Amino acid sequence: MTVLNEMNNAALELECTVIRNAPLCEYTSFKIGGPTDLLIKPDTVKKAASLLNQCKLLDIPYFILGRGSNLVVSDAGFRGVVICTSELDSCEHKGDGVVECGVGVKLSSLCKFVCEEGLSGLEFAYGIPGSVGGAVYMNAGAYNGEMKDVLLECDHIDTSFNVGTFEKQQLELGYRNSVYKTNGYYITSARMQLSYGNKKIVEERMNRFMNSRKEKQPLDLPSAGSVFKRPEGNYAGALIEMCKLKGYSVGRAKVSEKHAGFIVNTGQATAEDVKKLIRFIQDTVFKKTGIALETEIEFL
Ligand SMILES: Cc1cc2nc3c(=O)[nH]c(=O)nc-3n(C[C@H](O)[C@H](O)[C@H](O)COP(=O)(O)OP(=O)(O)OC[C@H]3O[C@@H](n4cnc5c(N)ncnc54)[C@H](O)[C@@H]3O)c2cc1C
């Protein structure tokens, strides 16, 4: 029996959803990426820890996938196991504005949930198409808000497969950065402190931010959001536009005409198209402005 068969059986024994040769393009907002051998969706933390342990025992590489909205997956796909968080999707208001949720919860669902509870503080996140786990990992933010403003603590599975908790200061949250970007832990849940607000006002702010996204971002085409981090004192989109790269394309990957900070998939774009386009943008912007653009999106 191959190790992948062993892994498959272990996941089935744990009663997890398992998909063999899962096309990762279907699990990313960019709609790009080849298959992975196994895609597994644990619905409890215990099962997730057991799967991670099994990957180690069988020496199988694994990758943790949220909603795939910040990723460029290679055209060859991923040899190994993708452990998807989407079924860790509980969400609870514990009282006094403290909300606890599993990492698989979509940010937009969480925003709607807390709005219904009359809680304020997460309006900025409405419209970010990721999961809570991805948002903690990235310290996602928009409209002058970021996860750092609301996070109290996070639970995780560490690299020895023990569960643990980090308090806010241990999360080392910075601009699109957290401790989880370097430690390889599997974040399992997050607790946030929100404040009581007026439901109508919360809803209005959420809708205002969403309308602003619709107006400024190319939401009609697949993408992974802003490709580059904001350079100090500047905006990546403005620099790219200044270099006359709006609309420039490599294969079917194109610098959005609507927002130059986005690369869009105009149909069947490959990861190679995206990578070549990114390098071209970085080279051009550097030559013309001396500014080195760093990618915000991640590559698998
Ligand atoms: C149209 C559009 C608009 C966007 N707007 C914004 C915006 O305004 N602000 C912003 O910050 N981002 C934005 N993004 C980017 C993206 O939505 C965020 O970065 C989001 O937080 C990623 O979450 P995800 O679940 O999709 O993560 P994924 O893309 O699945 O994963 C991203 C990284 O996080 C890791 N990860 C995910 N879950 C876990 C976990 N549970 N434990 C450990 N590691 C984990 C993955 O391994 C990977 O390295 C946008 C994207 C799109 C497509």
The ligand as an SDF file (V2000), in Angstrom:
LIG
                    3D

 53 58  0  0  0  0  0  0  0  0999 V2000
  -11.0510   40.1470   -4.3950 C   0  0  0  0  0  0  0  0  0  0  0  0
  -10.1250   40.0400   -3.2120 C   0  0  0  0  0  0  0  0  0  0  0  0
  -10.0410   41.0820   -2.2990 C   0  0  0  0  0  0  0  0  0  0  0  0
   -9.1770   40.9930   -1.2080 C   0  0  0  0  0  0  0  0  0  0  0  0
   -9.1300   42.0340   -0.3280 N   0  0  0  0  0  0  0  0  0  0  0  0
   -8.3030   41.9580    0.7300 C   0  0  0  0  0  0  0  0  0  0  0  0
   -8.2360   43.0240    1.6750 C   0  0  0  0  0  0  0  0  0  0  0  0
   -8.9320   44.0330    1.5660 O   0  0  0  0  0  0  0  0  0  0  0  0
   -7.3830   42.9010    2.7210 N   0  0  0  0  0  0  0  0  0  0  0  0
   -6.5940   41.8110    2.8960 C   0  0  0  0  0  0  0  0  0  0  0  0
   -5.8480   41.7420    3.8820 O   0  0  0  0  0  0  0  0  0  0  0  0
   -6.6400   40.7820    2.0280 N   0  0  0  0  0  0  0  0  0  0  0  0
   -7.4680   40.8230    0.9560 C   0  0  0  0  0  0  0  0  0  0  0  0
   -7.5110   39.7790    0.0660 N   0  0  0  0  0  0  0  0  0  0  0  0
   -6.6110   38.6260    0.2480 C   0  0  0  0  0  0  0  0  0  0  0  0
   -7.1600   37.4510    1.0790 C   0  0  0  0  0  0  0  0  0  0  0  0
   -8.5740   37.3990    1.0200 O   0  0  0  0  0  0  0  0  0  0  0  0
   -6.6990   37.5320    2.5370 C   0  0  0  0  0  0  0  0  0  0  0  0
   -5.2920   37.4820    2.6140 O   0  0  0  0  0  0  0  0  0  0  0  0
   -7.2790   36.4000    3.3880 C   0  0  0  0  0  0  0  0  0  0  0  0
   -6.9850   36.6580    4.7290 O   0  0  0  0  0  0  0  0  0  0  0  0
   -6.7280   35.0220    3.0200 C   0  0  0  0  0  0  0  0  0  0  0  0
   -7.5120   34.0380    3.6780 O   0  0  0  0  0  0  0  0  0  0  0  0
   -7.7220   32.5900    3.0460 P   0  0  0  0  0  0  0  0  0  0  0  0
   -8.5400   31.7970    3.9850 O   0  0  0  0  0  0  0  0  0  0  0  0
   -8.2320   32.6900    1.6750 O   0  0  0  0  0  0  0  0  0  0  0  0
   -6.2330   32.0620    3.0530 O   0  0  0  0  0  0  0  0  0  0  0  0
   -5.5310   31.1130    1.9790 P   0  0  0  0  0  0  0  0  0  0  0  0
   -5.3610   31.8550    0.7040 O   0  0  0  0  0  0  0  0  0  0  0  0
   -6.2140   29.7980    1.9260 O   0  0  0  0  0  0  0  0  0  0  0  0
   -4.1170   30.9120    2.6600 O   0  0  0  0  0  0  0  0  0  0  0  0
   -3.2220   32.0110    2.8060 C   0  0  0  0  0  0  0  0  0  0  0  0
   -2.0880   31.5530    3.7330 C   0  0  0  0  0  0  0  0  0  0  0  0
   -2.6280   31.3700    5.0450 O   0  0  0  0  0  0  0  0  0  0  0  0
   -2.2950   30.0650    5.5170 C   0  0  0  0  0  0  0  0  0  0  0  0
   -3.4160   29.6010    6.3500 N   0  0  0  0  0  0  0  0  0  0  0  0
   -4.7370   29.6570    6.0640 C   0  0  0  0  0  0  0  0  0  0  0  0
   -5.4550   29.1490    7.0900 N   0  0  0  0  0  0  0  0  0  0  0  0
   -4.5580   28.7500    8.0310 C   0  0  0  0  0  0  0  0  0  0  0  0
   -4.6680   28.1310    9.3160 C   0  0  0  0  0  0  0  0  0  0  0  0
   -5.8550   27.8170    9.8230 N   0  0  0  0  0  0  0  0  0  0  0  0
   -3.5270   27.8710   10.0040 N   0  0  0  0  0  0  0  0  0  0  0  0
   -2.3120   28.2020    9.4830 C   0  0  0  0  0  0  0  0  0  0  0  0
   -2.1440   28.7660    8.2810 N   0  0  0  0  0  0  0  0  0  0  0  0
   -3.2490   29.0510    7.5640 C   0  0  0  0  0  0  0  0  0  0  0  0
   -2.1370   29.2070    4.2620 C   0  0  0  0  0  0  0  0  0  0  0  0
   -1.3250   28.0740    4.4970 O   0  0  0  0  0  0  0  0  0  0  0  0
   -1.4690   30.2050    3.3250 C   0  0  0  0  0  0  0  0  0  0  0  0
   -0.0820   30.2530    3.5690 O   0  0  0  0  0  0  0  0  0  0  0  0
   -8.3710   39.8390   -1.0280 C   0  0  0  0  0  0  0  0  0  0  0  0
   -8.4650   38.7810   -1.9490 C   0  0  0  0  0  0  0  0  0  0  0  0
   -9.3320   38.8640   -3.0250 C   0  0  0  0  0  0  0  0  0  0  0  0
   -9.4370   37.7180   -3.9920 C   0  0  0  0  0  0  0  0  0  0  0  0
  1  2  1  0
  2  3  1  0
  2 52  2  0
  3  4  2  0
  4  5  1  0
  4 50  1  0
  5  6  2  0
  6  7  1  0
  6 13  1  0
  7  8  2  0
  7  9  1  0
  9 10  1  0
 10 11  2  0
 10 12  1  0
 12 13  2  0
 13 14  1  0
 14 15  1  0
 14 50  1  0
 15 16  1  0
 16 17  1  0
 16 18  1  0
 18 19  1  0
 18 20  1  0
 20 21  1  0
 20 22  1  0
 22 23  1  0
 23 24  1  0
 24 25  2  0
 24 26  1  0
 24 27  1  0
 27 28  1  0
 28 29  2  0
 28 30  1  0
 28 31  1  0
 31 32  1  0
 32 33  1  0
 33 34  1  0
 33 48  1  0
 34 35  1  0
 35 36  1  0
 35 46  1  0
 36 37  1  0
 36 45  1  0
 37 38  2  0
 38 39  1  0
 39 40  1  0
 39 45  2  0
 40 41  1  0
 40 42  2  0
 42 43  1  0
 43 44  2  0
 44 45  1  0
 46 47  1  0
 46 48  1  0
 48 49  1  0
 50 51  2  0
 51 52  1  0
 52 53  1  0
M  END
$$$$
